[in-house]
Amino acid sequence: MLIILSQSFLVWQLILSVLILGRKYRANQIFGCLLVTVGVILAVASGANSGPFLSDVKLFWPAVLMASSACHAGASIIKEFVFIDGAKRLKGKRPDIFVVNSFGSGFQALFVFLLLPFLSNLKGIPLAELPAYINRGAACFLNIGGNLKDCHGAPLLPLLFIAMNMAFNISILNLVKMSTALVASLTATLAVPLSIYVLSLPLPYIPCGTNLSTSFLVGAAILVLGLLLYNLPQKSVRRTKTD
């Protein structure tokens, strides 16, 4: 359900790119985004339990999650604006992705640090116990010390996760630089059915494989169709006027 509700991110990106960047979208692009959203919902919902979704959750919290997606969408649109505005100021040369990413990551780390007392209290960890909690987490990450039964694969798996996460984020940011934030998000959405497929395989540390349902395959196909529809080539306006 988190993945399904997070697809409101695409809707926010469409709205904010129109408001901030003044971009206009063709009908096939809007319909392609809707197909991508439908595909993700079908792919994810195919593995859900038979019970009703969010049966024990008030509608307020899903609404908060969908509204908070606007912040993430706004950040991606602002990064796209930085690349466009930087190209104008640098005479056609766009800003380096590592510079843009470093500023974004730096401010993200700063605000996480400032909100750490509030977040720890929200998780039921008193502020006085926070240093000990961080020390236990570091010991688990490095796989040192005793009583680490839940730290299987450390430190190799955490380091692999960090490396893959960095490579993924750099690739997405480079795609934003070359195209648009919406194209990058649509491309990243393709990772949803791919990750579900990979996790269905009997992998090391994840030995329980599973069979994928027909609705998952249909959802993945609709998602890819939406991506293709969004990226349909269009005739050049100048060429049309010349003809």
VONU-128390 format. One record per residue: residue in one letter; x, y, z of N, C-alpha, C, CB in turn. Coordinates in steps of 0.001 Angstrom, whole numbers, padded with zeros to 6 digits, always signed. Glycine has a CB too. Layout:
N
AXYZXYZXYZXYZ...
This chain:
243
M+000821-001199+000000+000000+000000+000000+000861+001258+000000-000932+000001+001203L+002034+001208+000626+002922+002366+000593+003335+002692-000834+004159+002116+001456I+003653+001648-001605+004062+001865-002995+002896+002412-003813+004585+000553-003619I+001697+001871-003573+000522+002326-004330+000216+003789-004015-000710+001442-004009L+000183+004144-002736-000127+005521-002354+000963+006489-002817-000306+005620-000836S+002195+006009-002887+003293+006885-003302+003234+007250-004776+004612+006227-003005Q+002386+006571-005538+002274+006923-006960+001622+008282-007168+001478+005861-007699S+001059+008869-006105+000587+010255-006206+001747+011204-006492-000132+010675-004910F+002969+010718-006303+004173+011480-006627+004162+011931-008086+005426+010643-006343L+003748+011043-008997+003706+011388-010420+002699+012495-010693+003365+010158-011256V+001553+012426-010013+000529+013458-010195+001048+014812-009721-000761+013084-009434W+001710+014807-008557+002280+016048-008043+003333+016604-008992+002886+015821-006660Q+004131+015724-009588+005150+016188-010522+004530+016846-011749+006038+015030-010948L+003459+016257-012257+002762+016873-013389+002271+018273-013033+001580+015997-013833I+001640+018394-011871+001071+019683-011455+002167+020711-011212+000222+019513-010185L+003209+020326-010470+004252+021279-010093+005121+021677-011277+005121+020694-008999S+005338+020752-012218+006121+021123-013399+005378+022132-014260+006460+019884-014224V+004043+022045-014266+003241+023039-014983+003307+024387-014276+001776+022570-015104L+003207+024377-012929+003184+025620-012157+004563+026276-012076+002661+025349-010753I+005614+025491-011850+006949+026048-011635+007708+026254-012939+007746+025143-010722L+007667+025247-013813+008448+025303-015051+007639+025787-016246+009019+023945-015356G+006307+025886-016075+005465+026314-017186+005410+025313-018324+005947+027621-017706R+005624+024035-017980+005650+023001-019025+004238+022569-019383+006476+021780-018567K+004033+022233-020647+002747+021734-021123+002919+020292-021584+002189+022624-022275Y+001914+019466-021283+001978+018047-021610+000901+017684-022625+001828+017194-020342R+001271+016766-023512+000320+016284-024506-000601+015251-023871+001054+015682-025728A-001693+014957-024555-002690+014023-024025-002085+012635-023842-003914+013950-024958N-001234+012200-024767-000643+010869-024647+000309+010781-023459+000093+010503-025929Q+000943+011895-023080+001828+011873-021923+001033+011755-020625+002698+013131-021895I-000062+012504-020533-000903+012422-019335-001510+011027-019215-002021+013494-019375F-002005+010485-020326-002591+009149-020308-001535+008098-020002-003268+008844-021645G-000290+008314-020489+000799+007382-020185+001120+007347-018707+002041+007752-020965C+001099+008533-018038+001324+008580-016586+000234+007831-015836+001388+010031-016098L-001006+007982-016294-002112+007266-015652-001951+005762-015822-003462+007722-016231L-001519+005323-017002-001303+003890-017219-000186+003355-016326-000972+003618-018690V+000869+004143-016151+001955+003724-015261+001434+003537-013842+003104+004754-015277T+000615+004479-013377+000044+004375-012037-000843+003145-011899-000754+005628-011707V-001696+002912-012899-002569+001737-012879-001747+000457-012894-003537+001759-014073G-000684+000436-013695+000172-000745-013763+000834-001064-012438+001225-000556-014815V+001316-000028-011752+001944-000241-010446+000923-000763-009436+002581+001066-009932I-000276-000193-009460-001318-000630-008525-001665-002097-008752-002579+000241-008674L-001814-002498-010008-002132-003898-010310-000994-004818-009908-002438-004071-011799A+000254-004391-010199+001407-005242-009906+001579-005443-008406+002679-004638-010500V+001398-004365-007632+001599-004456-006186+000414-005136-005512+001816-003064-005586A-000798-004778-005948-001993-005331-005312-002153-006823-005580-003224-004592-005793S-001458-007342-006592-001590-008765-006907-001026-009645-005804-000894-009079-008217G-000104-009087-005018+000471-009879-003940-000128-009577-002586+001937-009661-003883A-001224-008829-002577-001822-008437-001296-002658-009558-000724-002676-007183-001460N-002955-009448+000543-003810-010430+001198-005249-010269+000729-003725-010293+002726S-006051-011224+001051-007444-011186+000609-008273-010161+001377-008068-012555+000757G-007779-009695+002522-008513-008718+003323-008518-007357+002667-007918-008617+004711P-009413-006479+003090-009488-005149+002510-008285-004306+002875-010749-004458+002954F-007866-003426+001932-006735-002549+002165-007082-001527+003237-006313-001851+000868L-006107-001213+004086-006225-000128+005057-007483-000257+005920-006231+001211+004338S-007864-001470+006229-009096-001674+006986-009003-001114+008405-009432-003152+007040D-007786-001101+008987-007621-000627+010358-006934+000736+010420-006826-001638+011161V-006883+001443+009300-006187+002721+009244-007176+003814+008889-005027+002679+008224K-007125+004910+009630-007972+006047+009308-007514+006692+008009-007962+007073+010449L-008448+007279+007263-008133+007875+005971-007192+009069+006096-009405+008301+005277F-007078+009621+007306-006220+010789+007501-004767+010477+007169-006327+011289+008936W-004284+009290+007583-002867+008982+007407-002506+008683+005957-002488+007808+008273P-003303+007934+005195-003011+007847+003755-003029+009209+003066-004014+006928+003079A-003931+010100+003506-003975+011451+002933-002699+012219+003252-005198+012222+003458V-002176+012038+004478-000917+012685+004851+000230+012176+003977-000604+012437+006340L+000265+010860+003747+001312+010287+002904+001241+010835+001478+001199+008761+002886M+000042+010888+000915-000115+011399-000447+000228+012879-000521-001542+011169-000943A-000137+013640+000519+000197+015065+000531+001707+015278+000680-000552+015779+001670S+002356+014428+001482+003798+014576+001678+004584+014265+000408+004266+013671+002805S+003978+013510-000508+004650+013237-001780+004886+014513-002570+003832+012257-002613A+004094+015551-002274+004272+016832-002963+005635+017436-002653+003162+017813-002566C+006141+017228-001426+007455+017760-001057+008559+017094-001872+007715+017562+000445H+008489+015770-001980+009482+015030-002767+009389+015410-004236+009288+013511-002599A+008163+015529-004749+007982+015922-006140+008508+017333-006385+006508+015835-006528G+008230+018234-005425+008733+019598-005557+010247+019649-005572+008208+020457-004435A+010904+018796-004764+012366+018757-004747+012921+018337-006104+012861+017799-003658S+012294+017348-006733+012774+016901-008045+012567+017972-009113+012061+015611-008459I+011446+018692-009040+011188+019763-010003+012175+020909-009803+009740+020274-009868I+012497+021223-008535+013465+022284-008263+014852+021896-008786+013527+022582-006750K+015227+020623-008660+016504+020173-009218+016514+020346-010727+016771+018704-008851E+015397+020011-011375+015317+020216-012821+015443+021699-013155+013994+019653-013378F+014806+022561-012353+014903+024002-012563+016351+024484-012403+013982+024746-011579V+017080+023905-011433+018482+024274-011219+019310+023951-012453+019057+023547-009989F+019077+022778-013046+019819+022401-014247+019488+023333-015417+019511+020946-014628I+018204+023682-015577+017798+024556-016683+018349+025967-016477+016256+024596-016807D+018181+026493-015258+018666+027841-014973+020189+027894-015004+018150+028316-013613G+020837+026826-014530+022298+026791-014563+022839+026787-015980+022806+025577-013825A+022133+026113-016891+022564+026103-018291+022510+027510-018889+021685+025142-019117K+021519+028299-018480+021431+029680-018966+022567+030532-018411+020078+030297-018584R+022854+030355-017127+023887+031167-016484+025289+030747-016907+023759+031077-014974L+025466+029450-017219+026787+028931-017607+026952+028832-019119+027012+027563-016983K+026082+029507-019842+026163+029584-021312+026106+028209-021955+027447+030290-021737G+025072+027457-021596+024828+026161-022231+025395+024977-021492+025378+026170-023588K+026261+025192-020528+026848+024098-019761+026082+023916-018475+028334+024357-019469R+025498+022745-018280+024671+022498-017108+025523+022209-015873+023721+021336-017371P+024999+022515-014680+025757+022260-013445+026092+020781-013287+024966+022743-012225D+027180+020533-012590+027622+019159-012346+026648+018463-011399+029059+019137-011760I+026323+017208-011703+025337+016497-010890+025842+016260-009475+024977+015169-011539F+027156+016137-009294+027683+015907-007957+027553+017159-007090+029144+015466-008033V+027643+018336-007708+027456+019572-006963+026005+019692-006501+027853+020788-007823V+025068+019447-007428+023645+019524-007100+023278+018480-006054+022788+019335-008362N+023776+017265-006227+023448+016190-005290+024077+016436-003918+023917+014840-005846S+025274+017012-003891+025938+017278-002619+025161+018299-001798+027364+017771-002857F+024666+019352-002450+023868+020344-001734+022575+019717-001204+023547+021541-002654G+021909+018923-002058+020668+018276-001625+020895+017315-000479+020030+017540-002780S+021927+016490-000576+022216+015515+000479+022668+016208+001754+023285+014523+000016G+023437+017289+001606+023903+018025+002780+022760+018615+003594+024840+019127+002356F+021816+019246+002909+020671+019820+003618+019760+018727+004169+019876+020746+002689Q+019666+017607+003469+018869+016492+003985+019470+015969+005284+018777+015357+002942A+020794+015802+005320+021464+015343+006544+021305+016358+007670+022954+015088+006276L+021367+017652+007325+021222+018698+008337+019847+018649+008997+021451+020072+007712F+018795+018526+008188+017451+018527+008746+017154+017229+009499+016426+018735+007639V+017721+016114+009047+017570+014869+009808+018214+015012+011181+018196+013679+009044F+019388+015648+011223+020075+015856+012507+019260+016778+013401+021488+016445+012284L+018691+017848+012839+017906+018781+013646+016611+018137+014152+017582+020036+012831L+016050+017221+013358+014795+016571+013739+015014+015278+014519+013972+016283+012506L+016282+014949+014782+016586+013680+015441+015905+013540+016802+018079+013537+015607P+015896+014558+017660+015173+014394+018948+013690+014097+018760+015324+015653+019798F+013063+014772+017806+011639+014533+017557+011410+013136+016985+011077+015593+016598L+012257+012718+016036+012091+011406+015415+012347+010277+016411+013029+011267+014219S+013344+010453+017271+013629+009404+018255+012483+009264+019253+014941+009706+018998N+011923+010390+019649+010785+010340+020564+009571+009708+019893+010440+011745+021063L+009422+009953+018578+008316+009363+017835+008443+007846+017759+008250+009953+016432K+009671+007348+017735+009921+005903+017679+009985+005271+019066+011218+005629+016935G+009709+006058+020106+009713+005522+021462+011084+005394+022070+009062+004205+021477I+012070+006147+021565+013431+006109+022098+013692+007416+022833+014484+005883+020962P+013839+007404+024139+014133+008643+024878+015431+009270+024397+014215+008366+026388L+015496+010569+024467+016669+011293+023977+017933+010867+024712+016464+012799+024127A+017824+010544+026004+018999+010131+026784+019556+008788+026306+018639+010042+028272E+018689+007941+025722+019139+006631+025251+019564+006651+023785+018039+005609+025446L+019467+007795+023145+019784+007881+021722+021246+007544+021413+019467+009267+021216P+022239+008047+022183+023643+007671+021887+023887+006165+021960+024585+008373+022858A+023321+005500+022978+023492+004048+023092+022823+003332+021921+022914+003538+024427Y+021666+003851+021496+020954+003257+020355+021792+003372+019082+019580+003943+020152I+022419+004535+018882+023267+004738+017704+024493+003837+017769+023698+006215+017591N+025077+003668+018955+026239+002782+019110+025876+001337+018767+026789+002861+020548R+024704+000880+019207+024272-000488+018884+024048-000630+017376+022973-000852+019658G+023501+000410+016762+023308+000363+015319+024620+000321+014560+022504+001547+014869A+025606+001091+015014+026923+001078+014374+027604-000281+014543+027811+002190+014957A+027448-000889+015743+028032-002213+015975+027391-003251+015071+027874-002625+017444C+026066-003145+014867+025384-004072+013974+025810-003853+012530+023873-003922+014104F+025976-002588+012140+026391-002265+010771+027774-002837+010465+026393-000744+010558L+028691-002717+011434+030053-003193+011239+030228-004654+011628+031006-002344+012028N+029161-005237+012224+029187-006642+012652+030310-006903+013646+029343-007565+011441I+030378-006041+014659+031371-006212+015717+030642-006249+017060+032439-005062+015685G+031228-006898+018019+030608-007018+019329+029761-008274+019414+029762-005792+019632G+029158-008486+020546+028349-009681+020754+026869-009420+020599+028613-010248+022111N+026083-010485+020665+024616-010420+020621+024117-009717+019351+024082-009690+021865L+024616-010182+018193+024247-009581+016910+023533-010607+016039+025495-009032+016181K+022527-011250+016598+021833-012300+015867+021055-011761+014667+020896-013035+016795D+020622-010506+014726+019812-009936+013650+020642-009156+012634+018751-009034+014231C+021947-009332+012632+022828-008570+011736+023497-009482+010722+023893-007815+012541H+022741-010406+010174+023311-011346+009204+023730-010596+007941+022294-012468+008857G+024917-010929+007441+025394-010326+006195+026145-009034+006368+024260-010088+005299A+026149-008463+007575+026897-007228+007805+028392-007553+007924+026384-006498+009090P+029271-006655+007461+028961-005351+006844+028817-005398+005318+030039-004361+007200L+028910-006597+004708+028893-006673+003248+027568-006185+002666+029159-008102+002798L+026449-006694+003194+025144-006314+002650+024846-004823+002824+024053-007131+003316P+025083-004225+004000+024857-002774+004108+025722-001962+003149+025124-002317+005526L+026984-002369+002964+027857-001641+002041+027392-001803+000599+029304-002123+002182L+026909-003005+000258+026362-003204-001090+025120-002347-001306+026026-004687-001323F+024282-002252-000266+023092-001411-000364+023471+000050-000587+022237-001546+000900I+024467+000543+000157+024898+001932+000005+025436+002185-001392+025960+002282+001046A+026250+001237-001897+026821+001403-003232+025736+001406-004311+027834+000293-003513M+024794+000477-004207+023726+000411-005209+022802+001622-005106+022915-000885-005046N+022550+002084-003885+021696+003254-003698+022348+004502-004283+021395+003463-002209M+023643+004657-004089+024363+005796-004662+024344+005745-006183+025808+005826-004157A+024583+004543-006741+024572+004409-008194+023189+004718-008767+025005+002998-008598F+022143+004264-008068+020774+004513-008527+020449+006007-008485+019768+003725-007665N+020783+006664-007378+020475+008088-007239+021254+008940-008239+020776+008553-005820I+022517+008581-008469+023318+009326-009453+022755+009141-010853+024792+008873-009412S+022316+007923-011163+021727+007668-012484+020440+008461-012674+021448+006169-012669I+019587+008483-011643+018335+009236-011732+018605+010728-011882+017467+008980-010497L+019559+011257-011106+019871+012679-011196+020469+013029-012553+020831+013083-010081N+021269+012137-013103+021819+012364-014439+020719+012349-015483+022875+011310-014774L+019695+011513-015285+018561+011485-016201+017757+012776-016098+017663+010274-015910V+017614+013307-014872+016954+014604-014705+017719+015686-015460+016843+014972-013207K+019034+015616-015390+019885+016600-016077+019714+016520-017585+021357+016387-015711M+019607+015295-018122+019524+015124-019571+018109+015304-020099+020037+013761-019959S+017080+014993-019273+015699+015061-019760+014870+015913-018817+015083+013644-019894T+013922+015293-018110+013082+016004-017149+012926+015152-015899+011695+016345-017760A+012466+015794-014826+012248+015071-013574+011142+014038-013720+011906+016045-012450L+010132+014342-014542+009021+013401-014720+009474+012159-015459+007870+014064-015473V+010304+012323-016489+010843+011166-017211+011678+010297-016281+011690+011622-018413A+012482+010929-015419+013290+010174-014460+012411+009390-013496+014212+011115-013680S+011328+010000-013046+010428+009314-012112+009709+008147-012783+009401+010298-011542L+009266+008348-014016+008605+007263-014739+009561+006098-014962+008063+007766-016081T+010802+006419-015276+011801+005365-015476+012076+004620-014169+013110+005963-016031A+012177+005381-013063+012424+004738-011768+011251+003875-011338+012710+005787-010700T+010030+004252-011771+008852+003464-011418+008932+002059-011994+007586+004154-011907L+009656+001922-013102+009833+000590-013693+010545-000354-012733+010620+000689-015004A+011276+000218-011762+011983-000622-010793+011024-001349-009859+012949+000220-009979V+009773-000868-009747+008823-001503-008825+008515-002943-009238+007523-000691-008760P+008006-003193-010461+007762-004596-010831+009046-005398-010969+006988-004663-012131L+010139-004756-011389+011402-005484-011501+011885-005966-010134+012470-004599-012153S+011762-005100-009115+012197-005502-007773+011306-006606-007209+012194-004294-006828I+009991-006523-007484+009096-007588-007024+009467-008914-007685+007621-007230-007328Y+009798-008856-008980+010199-010080-009689+011487-010658-009095+010393-009791-011196V+012474-009785-008849+013746-010257-008298+013546-010858-006908+014767-009107-008236L+012718-010196-006088+012481-010693-004736+011660-011977-004715+011785-009637-003919S+011014-012305-005836+010277-013567-005903+011199-014755-006158+009218-013496-006992L+012453-014497-006515+013413-015559-006793+014068-016038-005501+014481-015074-007788P+014490-017300-005448+015200-017809-004260+016638-017296-004230+015190-019358-004240L+016853-016168-003559+018155-015523-003516+018837-015791-002184+018019-014017-003751P+020169-015605-002122+020856-015698-000826+020303-014665+000153+022377-015501-001003Y+020141-015062+001399+019556-014262+002465+018052-014054+002281+020252-012924+002539I+017501-014403+001095+016052-014345+000860+015665-015673+000211+015642-013100-000056P+015657-016763+000951+015509-018087+000347+014110-018428-000121+015940-019106+001307C+013099-017670+000309+011717-018041+000011+011263-017421-001307+010785-017606+001152G+011345-018179-002391+010834-017708-003669+009326-017884-003741+011509-018446-004821T+008709-017259-004725+007261-017337-004873+006890-017232-006339+006563-016233-004058N+005701-017688-006665+005204-017591-008034+004435-016283-008212+004304-018806-008381L+004657-015619-009327+003987-014357-009614+002629-014614-010242+004846-013483-010536S+001656-013827-009853+000296-014012-010344+000135-013389-011726-000716-013405-009365T-000980-013730-012364-001277-013178-013683-001498-011677-013618-002503-013857-014279S-002146-011205-012553-002398-009771-012431-001102-008982-012299-003296-009495-011234F-000076-009602-011700+001217-008928-011642+001793-008737-013038+002194-009720-010771L+001743-009793-013842+002261-009696-015204+001472-008686-016029+002227-011063-015882V+000145-008664-015842-000684-007683-016557-000329-006266-016105-002195-007961-016320G-000160-006078-014800+000205-004764-014279+001546-004287-014810+000238-004795-012770A+002539-005195-014862+003849-004835-015389+003770-004470-016870+004833-005984-015184A+002938-005202-017620+002773-004898-019036+002109-003533-019242+001948-005990-019715I+001097-003219-018416+000433-001914-018512+001411-000801-018151-000810-001859-017586L+002257-001040-017162+003250-000041-016769+004199+000265-017925+004045-000526-015545V+004731-000776-018552+005640-000575-019687+004915+000114-020843+006228-001926-020156L+003658-000249-021068+002872+000402-022118+002713+001895-021828+001488-000265-022246G+002491+002238-020556+002384+003649-020186+003676+004405-020439+001996+003777-018729L+004814+003777-020136+006101+004408-020400+006316+004637-021891+007227+003558-019836L+005953+003640-022701+006096+003787-024149+005176+004875-024680+005803+002462-024855L+003956+004932-024147+002998+005936-024602+003466+007338-024249+001622+005676-023995Y+004036+007500-023065+004524+008819-022659+005652+009290-023565+005000+008789-021205N+006496+008356-024003+007685+008714-024780+007474+008577-026289+008851+007851-024356L+006213+008581-026723+005965+008535-028162+006591+009747-028832+004451+008475-028460P+007285+009551-029951+007881+010708-030642+006800+011582-031248+008860+010247-031738Q+007077+012866-031343+006147+013791-031959+006843+014540-033077+005575+014768-030925K+006075+014974-034037+006631+015725-035149+007065+017101-034686+005619+015839-036285S+008123+017582-035255+008630+018890-034889+007661+019981-035325+010005+019122-035507V+007445+020954-034451+006535+022037-034769+007090+022875-035910+006283+022907-033539R+008390+023078-035913+008998+023867-036980+008840+023205-038325+010459+024099-036696R+009022+021865-038363+008895+021132-039611+007463+021226-040122+009311+019662-039425T+006484+021156-039189+005095+021243-039596+004787+022611-040209+004179+020976-038405K+005314+023687-039576+005066+025000-040096+005734+025200-041457+005545+026036-039115T+006941+024605-041636+007627+024743-042907+006861+024051-044018+009034+024183-042813D+006307+022842-043698+005538+022124-044718+004283+022895-045090+005165+020720-044225
